Amino acid sequence: MMKKAMFAAMAMILIISISNESKAQDYNTAVGLRVGSSSGLSVKHFIKDDVALEGIVHTRWRGLLITGLYEIHRDIEDVSGLGWFYGGGAHIGSWNSGLGNPYWANNDYKGSTVIGIDGIVGLDYVLEDLPINFSLDFKPAINLINGGGFWGDDFALSVRYIF
C-alpha cells in the first residue's frame, strides 16, 4: 500500500514539473461513475476555464458518503485532451460497521457518522471524437469526527458523459 502511495506521489510531482499552465477545458459539465476503493457517482462542473467543482456520492464500509471538491486544472502540453488537477474539499456520511466489516471487527463501533476533509490529485482526459471524459485520481481523506484518522487508499477511475 505504501509503495502505491509513493508511486502516485512521485508520478504527480513529475506531472506538476512538466506543466504549470491553465487549461481551457473542452467541457463544462460531465456526469458518470467513479470506481475504486470507494465507488459511486461523480458530477464535475467547471466554474472557470481552469477551476471545477466536483461532487461525489460514494459507498464505503457499507455506508454512504457525500464529498464536495474544489479542483484546479492544468494542461499537459504535449498530449491533446490530457491534463492534471489538484484540489481539496470535505465529506460527510455514515458507515455501517456491523458484523462482517473487517476493519471494525475488534472495535466498539456499531455505525458512525463521519465528517472530514479530502485532498485530490489526478489526471483528466477528454476524448477528441466522443463526449467522454476519463479521470484517474488519488483522493486521501482525514476523518475529523468518528472513524478518525488518515485514509490514503482511495485511488479511483471516473468515466463521465460530457454535456
C-alpha positions in Angstrom: 0.0 0.0 0.0 2.8 2.4 0.9 4.5 1.6 -2.4 1.4 2.6 -4.3 1.1 5.9 -2.5 4.8 6.7 -3.0 4.5 5.8 -6.7 1.4 8.0 -7.1 3.1 10.9 -5.3 6.2 10.7 -7.5 4.1 10.5 -10.7 2.1 13.6 -9.6 5.3 15.5 -8.8 6.6 14.6 -12.3 3.4 15.8 -13.9 3.5 19.1 -11.9 7.0 19.7 -13.0 6.1 19.2 -16.7 3.3 21.8 -16.8 2.0 24.7 -14.9 -0.3 26.5 -17.4 -4.0 26.9 -17.0 -6.2 24.7 -19.1 -9.3 25.8 -21.1 -11.4 22.7 -20.6 -13.2 21.1 -23.6 -16.3 20.7 -21.5 -18.4 22.4 -18.8 -20.3 19.6 -17.1 -19.8 15.8 -17.0 -21.6 13.1 -15.1 -20.6 9.5 -14.6 -19.3 6.6 -12.5 -16.3 6.6 -10.1 -14.9 3.1 -9.5 -12.2 2.4 -6.9 -11.8 1.6 -3.2 -14.9 3.8 -2.8 -17.3 3.7 -5.8 -20.2 5.9 -6.8 -21.4 8.7 -8.9 -19.4 11.8 -9.9 -20.5 15.2 -11.3 -17.9 17.7 -12.4 -18.8 21.3 -13.4 -16.3 24.0 -14.4 -16.9 27.4 -12.9 -13.9 28.9 -14.8 -11.7 27.6 -17.6 -9.3 26.0 -15.1 -11.5 25.6 -11.9 -14.1 22.9 -11.4 -16.4 21.7 -8.6 -16.8 18.0 -8.2 -19.5 16.2 -6.2 -19.2 12.6 -5.4 -21.8 10.3 -3.8 -20.0 7.1 -3.0 -20.1 3.9 -0.9 -17.5 2.6 1.6 -17.6 0.3 4.5 -21.3 -0.5 3.9 -22.1 3.2 4.2 -22.7 6.3 2.0 -20.6 9.4 1.8 -21.1 12.7 0.0 -17.9 14.6 -1.0 -17.5 18.1 -2.4 -14.2 19.1 -4.1 -12.7 22.3 -5.5 -10.3 21.4 -8.3 -7.7 23.4 -10.2 -6.9 22.0 -13.7 -3.7 22.4 -15.7 -2.5 21.3 -19.2 -0.1 18.7 -20.1 1.1 20.4 -23.2 2.3 17.6 -25.5 -0.9 15.4 -25.2 -4.1 16.7 -26.7 -7.0 16.4 -24.2 -4.9 15.4 -21.3 -4.5 17.5 -18.1 -3.9 17.1 -14.5 -5.7 18.6 -11.5 -5.4 19.1 -7.7 -7.6 20.4 -5.0 -9.5 19.7 -1.8 -12.8 19.7 -0.1 -14.8 17.9 2.5 -17.1 14.9 3.1 -19.9 13.8 5.3 -21.6 10.4 5.6 -22.1 7.3 7.6 -20.5 3.9 7.8 -22.3 0.7 8.9 -19.7 -1.1 10.9 -21.8 -4.1 11.8 -20.8 -7.7 11.6 -18.9 -8.7 8.5 -17.0 -5.4 8.3 -13.4 -6.5 9.0 -12.0 -3.0 9.8 -14.2 -2.7 12.9 -14.3 -6.4 13.9 -12.4 -5.7 17.2 -13.8 -2.2 17.9 -16.9 -0.9 19.6 -18.2 1.0 16.6 -21.6 -0.2 15.5 -22.2 2.6 13.0 -20.9 6.1 12.8 -21.4 9.4 11.1 -18.1 10.7 9.6 -17.1 14.2 8.7 -13.7 15.1 7.3 -11.5 16.8 4.8 -10.3 15.5 1.4 -7.5 16.2 -1.0 -7.3 15.2 -4.6 -4.7 14.9 -7.4 -5.2 13.2 -10.7 -5.2 13.1 -14.5 -8.1 14.2 -16.6 -8.6 13.1 -20.3 -11.2 14.2 -22.8 -11.7 12.0 -25.9 -11.5 14.0 -29.1 -14.4 12.4 -31.0 -16.7 11.3 -28.3 -18.3 13.2 -25.4 -16.5 11.0 -22.8 -14.1 12.1 -20.0 -11.8 9.8 -18.1 -10.2 10.8 -14.8 -7.7 8.8 -12.7 -7.2 10.2 -9.2 -5.8 9.8 -5.7 -8.2 11.2 -3.0 -6.8 10.9 0.5 -9.1 11.9 3.4 -8.9 12.6 7.1 -11.9 11.9 9.2 -12.2 14.6 11.8 -15.3 13.1 13.5 -15.7 9.3 14.1 -13.6 6.6 12.4 -10.8 9.1 12.7 -7.5 9.2 11.1 -6.0 9.3 7.7 -7.3 7.3 4.8 -4.8 7.2 2.0 -6.0 4.3 -0.1 -8.6 6.0 -2.3 -7.5 5.5 -5.9 -10.2 5.7 -8.5 -11.1 5.8 -12.2 -14.1 8.0 -13.2 -15.8 7.7 -16.6 -18.2 10.6 -17.3 -20.5 11.6 -20.1 -19.9 15.2 -21.2 -23.0 17.5 -21.6 
